[in-house]
Amino acid sequence: MLCRRKWWLFGAAWMLAACGVAHGATSEGQRYLALCRQYAVRVSGGPAASPSASPTAWEVKGTLSGLARSTDDMGYTLLVQMDDGTSVSLTGSGKAPNVDVGSKVRVLVKNGSANTESPGPVVLAVATETDVVAALGASNAAASHAPASHASRRSRSAVPASRGARSAVREAVAWSASAILQAYKNAVRWFNPKLSENELTTIAQCVLGFSARYGVDPRLIMAVLAVESGFKVEATSRAGAMGLGQLMPATARGMGVTNAYDPVQNIDAAVRLIRGHLEAHAGKDSMEQLALALASYNAGGGAVRKYGGVPPYKETRNYIRKVASWYRYFCTGK
């Protein structure tokens, strides 16, 4: 049985290696981005956009706190609580979106006509934050084929490049988003077969989406999460580290995480932390940069500064070795 599981992981690792800086996006996220392009709405990772000069359409971001359907199921009303605590009521026509109350959502809206019964904002599209982030990951991967500007090349230099990444990304564009997403789900499942299908999808989408958003190789994030928690969502260490990325309570609070056992919040924070550690050691040899970033994630940036390099802790040195081994495996299948 173990041998069979290893072959399954090998297959998933081979697909991850072929995917490069892969992209995973659900059809809902892709449809949402397509409508944003149609209405010339800039999709950003910042706070919710508000209509300043009565634009045709804009984006609202927040938590879905309420959903009411019409009796004939041909209309609905959304109540979205934004990050600043304010709430907005938005109406849409047709069948209500299949989104759970409590989910982080993005809503594309436009101004209603004064001649209609609902002259206020009208919903054009709704998608979960996870779906949109994953779809953005797909777009960013495809965009990597265009010649990079000097600024974008300099920005990407903060992230260690994996062997053969460029050719792998070229091959990845021909892959369907669903196949790439499935490869990541298979790899996660190998580590934790007890995860439900929904949990596998959420974790894989978050790894792909947040990696694309913050400019980090998703295979590195996979390696970190594999070593940190074995993809056990409820993992808690003896020191109190929590969740997939094993965030310490103080670190979680500092990153704005309200529930470290929520995969979306945890992976978002973990990727941001790794990105920050990589940037802190930009300019060094890629392998040294990676080792110092991983040492900072494991032992803290203060310990790395104190010793002027990787601290002489057995746990930290073993941690770097394990993560680097999985990262190499996910990149090369060896």
Disulfide bonds with the S-S distance in Angstrom:
none
